[in-house]
Amino acid sequence: MATKAARELPSQELILPGTRSCAACGLMLTYRHALKALDEGKTIVAVPASCMTVLHGVYPITPVKVICINNPFAATGASVSGIVAGLKAVGKEGYTVVAFAGDGGTYDIGIQSLSGALERGTNFIYVCYDNEGYMNTGTQRSSASPAGAITTTTPVLAKLQHKKDMIGIVEAHRIPYIATASPAFPLDLYDKFVTAKSISGSRYMEVHAPCPPGWGFPNKDLIKMGKLAVDSGIHVLYEIRDGKFSLTSRSLRLAEKGRKKSVADYVVGQTRFRKISDEQVRRLQEFCDERWEELVKRHNKDNG
Amino acid sequence: MADKIRETISAASKPAPGEAGRTGDWRSQTPFIDHDKCSQKDTCLLCWLYCPDGVVGRDFPLEIDLEYCKGCGICAEECPREAITMAEGKTRDDVA
């Protein structure tokens, strides 16, 4: 059943206040609601070098009440495989193993170990929180950065290439559950984590986490930017369960009512797009429209 | 060295609030709740839902933990009744 109101979410907070994350962090909001869907004592989180490591704090204190293992940047998939095998070896059951990696640790650096873990069918949830760049080290370009964005490694021409189709790569492994979510729609995000937890096998989730300092928009607009990304089709909310594709939440309503916003509305509020040309906006719009058409067609086919 | 006692050394952090100190110090604007404008109904709770740091309470009248509130202003922006306003200053005393 879909959660419809904020009051239905558990009130328990597994992240104690006073963390090292920036004010208005999209990851922080994602993590807060994700942990509500997971159990305190029976969850093990694996984290590569990322903003998440910063959030988890400096020894000897951590603000997070779940067990966490820090691992090298490229080794998230291998690390969780070891954790799952270790739990099996000592006979501990009922644990949910979750990997939380950024887009750099998923799209670029961690893709090899992730692919290995998915191929082995390791029983874990992989969460990629996509803030579209290496935000922790100072906004460098990643293969998840959108075309037209200024980063510190593409400062003059802006990024020329479109975002990599990571979901396509993950889907090719034929895993039982794939979902996309956004912290601007926390109820949908919570539901997807509950669903992911109930399924066994490899599960992949991609969360679009807006980053105010990296993208260049005011802190207070975090939720607005997240909603605008979904409204303009930059990020689409859906889940793929055993190959069955379904749009969810706002994206489903957009498909039914057809009131999609233009990419130009999304681009204008962010300083990382300050050098984007009209031609680049047009191409980004075409790219999003094409993908949107494909996804709606697939949704209609699978939900007849 | 064969008789040396080998112990497993592990470095595990323990959970505690305020890992990064009193993050309320980061704030340049402070949120104020007008409890008359607030609906005081748990059908809303958008400020609680959208607060990244989870410093907004869930019991009415709502309270914001100013010791740790980073002052991002999401609650003020998202409140449908405009019951929360952001005022310049780190504490309520600065503003008053």
Interface residues (C-beta under 8 A of the other chain):
Chain A: A5 A6 R7 L9 S11 E13 I15 L16 P17 G18 T19 R20 S21 C22 A23 A24 C25 G26 M28 L29 R32 H56 G57 V58 Y59 P60 I61 T62 P63 V64 K65 P183 P186 P218 N219 K220 D221 L222 I223 K224
Chain B: A11 S13 K14 P15 A16 P17 G18 E19 A20 G21 R22 T23 W26 R27 D42 T43 C44 L45 L46 W48 L49 Y50 C51 P52 D53 G54 V55 R58 D65 E67 Y68 K70 G71 C72 G73 I74 A76 E77 E78 M86
